[in-house]
Amino acid sequence: MFRVTISLILPLSVHLLTAADPSWKTKDVSQWSVDEAQQVLANSPWVKKAVVKALPQRSEAQLRDAGRMGMSKGAGLAALDPSILTGLGGGKRLVPKAPKRQMLPVRWESAAPIRGAEVKTSDERAPAWNGNYYAIAVYDVPGLEDQKSLPVELRKSAFLRRKGRKDLKPVRAELLFDGDLATIVYLFPRSDEITREDKFIWFAAQIGQLFVEQSFDAREMQHRGKLEL
């Protein structure tokens, strides 16, 4: 009787696991329905909700002493720790404030499944850029002003980190404004290739008094058996 019970339960468990797998995973992007595309943009390995930390505000004297960017020790998780960050620009242009548990959407924009899902859903918020880059976008950033020097300042305070490898710095940062909120797109060079063997990839950026950090798993960022970044 015991063996019969096991033989009945095992196929049912396999069936439930298979049924739980999203249908978009096995289809070509061109075959996705709008609903499947929306699922990709809402819950997939390329889309995250990053917890944002509010950094302590520094005085003008502290900003001057630490330097314009506060990054003299080089970019990295240690250099971007909230205990030593000073804020960008040395003035009052970049002072977005956030509650302790505010979360911001972060998308790996350059991945083909994300681009395809944005087209399928006619996502008007999807950013555009020129060139062949790894592109990561942070959405709904509050408190920024459209200043000429802002993209350069943002570019200097962001990076991708992989274990045992040199940090990857963006070559450019682009902004799109929608009322009081902004989307920031960080463009990283593909010349330093990211592979499955890198496993976890950490994205980090300082945006004024906000610190954003989010991990991605290259082993999961696959569609139909191909790594998509």
N, C-alpha and C positions, 0 to 999 in steps of 0.2 A: 504493500500500500504506500509505503514511504517513497519508493522509486517512482511510482506512478505520479505522485504529487509533484515531485521534482521535475519530471518530464513535461508536466503541464505548465508549470510556472516559468521554466526557462525560456521557451519560445515566446511567451507573453512578455517577459522582461526585454528580450531583444527587440520585439516589435515596438514596445513603448519607447525605447531609446532611439530607434530609427524614426519613429513618428515625431519625436521631439526635435529632430534636426530641422532647421528652417529650410523651406523649399528653395530659396534663392541660392543656397550653397551648391546645388548640383546643376543649376541652369546657367546657360550663357546670359550675360547681362542684357543682350538684346531681347531675350525671351521673358524677362521679368515683367510681372504686372506692376501697376502703380502701388498696390498694397505691399508687394514684396520689396520694392524700392524704398518705400517708407520704413519698412522694417530695418533695412540696412542702415538708413540714416538715423534711426532711433536706437538700435541696439545691435551692434556688430563690433568686431575687433578693431575697427578703424575709428570708432566714435566713443568718446569718453566724457564723463562729467568730472572735471577736475575740481578738487577742493582748493579754494583760494585762501591764502594767508594774508592778513593785513599786517604790514610792516610798521614799526614805530617811526613816527615822524621825527626828523632831525632838525636841529637849529641851523641857521645860515652859517654860523661859525663851524659847526661840525661838518657841514657839507663842504665848506672850503678846505678844511683840514684833511678830509678824506679824499678830496679830488672830485672832479666833475661827475665821474661815473661811479666812484667807489669800487673800482674793479682793478686796482693796481696789482693785485696778487693773481690775476688771471681768472677767467671764467671757469666755473665748476660748482658742484653742489656746495662745497665748503665756502667758496667766495660768495655764493648767493644765499647764504644762511641769513635768516631774518635778524640775527643778533648783530650782524656787521653791515648789512645793506644800508645804503644811504639815500636811495631814490635817484631818479634820472633827472638830468637837466639843470640841477642846482638851483631851481627856482620853483615857482608855484604852478607851472603849467601842468605837471603830471602829479596830481594828488588824488587819484580815484580812491575812495574809501570803500571798504567792504566789511560786512558782518563777519564774525569768526568762521562761520560755516557756509559762506557764499560759495556757490558752485558755478563754473562757467563751462559751456560746451567746447570741447576740443576735438577737431576732426583731422585725420590724416588725409588731406585733400587730394593729394596727387595719386592716390590709389585708384586704379581703374574702376573697382566696384563703387566707390564713392562718387566719382565723376559720372558714371553711368546712372546711378540712382538720382543724382541731382538733375540730370537731363530728363529722366523718366518722370520725375515729379514736378518738373518745371520750377525748381527751387530758385526763387528770385534772389535769395540771399547768398547763393553760391559764389564765391570769389573767382575772379579770373586773373591769370598772370601769363607772362611770356617766358619761354625757356623750359629746359628739361631739368626739373628740380624735385627733391623731396619737399613737399609743401605741407605745412601744418598750420591750421587756422584756429585761433581762439576767438570765440563769438561772444557778443553781448558785454564787451568791456565798457565799464562806466567811466565817466569823468575825464576823458581825453579831449584835447583841443587840437584842431587841424593846424599844426605848426610845421614849417618846412624842415626843421631839424629832427622832428620826432621819429621818422622811420630809421634814421641813422642811430639814434639813441636806443631804440628798441632792438635793433639788430645786434648791437654790441652787448646786450645783456640777456642773450638767449643761447641755448646750445642743446645738442643731442648727446647723450652719454651712453656708451656701451662698455661693458666690463672688459678690461684689459686693452682697450683701444683709445686712441686720442679723441678728445671731444670734437664733435662736428659743429662748426659755427655757421650760422646763416650768412649768405652773401647779400641778402636783401630782406627787408621787411616792408610790407605794403599794407595800407589801411583803407578800409571802406567805412564810411560813416552813415548811420541810419538814425537820424534824430540825435538823442543824447548817448547812443551806444555805438561802439565801433567793433569791427571785425579786423583782427590783425593776422596777416598771412606771413609766416616765416618761410623763406626759401633756402633750402640747404643743398649744397652741391652733390650730385650723384657720382662724382669722380671717386669719392671714398665710399664704395658700395656697402650697403647694409645687406646681410644675408641671414638665413635661418639660424646659422651657428651663433649669431650675435644674441639670440634669444630675447632678453629684455632690453628695451630701448627706453631711456628716460628723457623726456622733454622737460626743460625748465626755462622759465623766463621771468624776468622782473619787469613789471609794467607800473611805473610810478611807485606807489606804496603797496602794490599788490605783488605777491609771489605765487606763480603758477607752476606746479610740477605734476606730471602725469606719466605713467609708464605704459608702454605698449609691448605686446608679446609677438615677436616676428613669427613664432611657430603657429600662431592662430590667424595671422593676417594673410590667409591664403584663400583663393577662390578656385575651385576645381583643380586642386593640387598645385597651384602656382602661387608663389609669393607675390603679393601685390602691394607695392609701396609707391 
